[in-house]
Amino acid sequence: MKTELVTTLKRQATKILAELHESKEPVLITEQGRPSAYLIDVDDYELMQSRMRILEGIARGEKAIFENRTFSQAEAIEKMSKWLK
């Protein structure tokens, strides 16, 4: 992963963004020697967000199973009948 100082980002934003889009490699931005932010390509960010939503849905489903908050197929069809028509 590439690391850049925030001052370098301020001076060379266009160059850093061009390299980011070409390499797809995230850039760690540091301030006063400490990590401050990541720059990532928009498509990569959107893909990460999509994957996160899927994983959160799976986690909710696993929790529902653990808490015995599930329905049989027949019960689910009955409860969702207004959406299935």
N, C-alpha and C positions, 0 to 999 in steps of 0.2 A: 504494500500500500504506500502510496506517495504521501509525504507530509510537507505542508507549506506553512510558513508564518502568515499571520493575518496581514502583516504589512506587505508581504509579497503578493498576497491575494489582491490587496487594494491597488497595487501598482501594475499587476499583470493579470488582471481578471480575465480578459479576453483570451490570452494565451493559455491560462490554466483551464478555462472552460473548453477550449478547442482540444486540448490534450485529453481532458476528461471524456469528451464525446468520442474521441478516436479510440482511446484505450479501454473505456468503460470501467476503469479502475477508480475506486473511491479515493478522495483526497481528504486527509486529516488536516484540519486547520488548527494551528496552535496559537495561543496567546500567552505571552510571558512564560513560555516553555511548557505550558500545560494544554492538553487537548481541549478544544473549545467546540468544534463542530465538524461534521463530515459533509463534503460535497459529493453528491452522487448523481448519476445520470437520471433524468426524469423517467425514462422507461423502466430502469432498474428500480426506482423508488415505487412506481405504480405497481410493478410486479410484486415487490415486497409487501405492499399494503394489501394486495389481493391475497397473497399467501397467508398473511396475518389474519385476515377475515375468515379464511377457510379453517385455519388452526383454531381460532376462537370458537367457531361453530362446532368443530369436533370436540373441543373441551367442554362446551355447554352440553353436547349430547352425552359425553361420558359422565358428566356430573348428574344429568337426568337419570341415566341408567343406574348409577351408584345410589341415588336417592329414591329409586324405584318410581320415578315419575315418567312412566312409559305407557303406551297404548298398544293394544293388539292391532293387527292390520284392519280388522273390521271396525274397531272403535275409531281408528284414525280416518278411515274412509267416511264414516258417519260424521265425524266432527269437521271434516274438510269438504263435505259434499257441496256446500255453497260455492266453493272455489273450483270444484272439479266439473261443474256443469258448463 
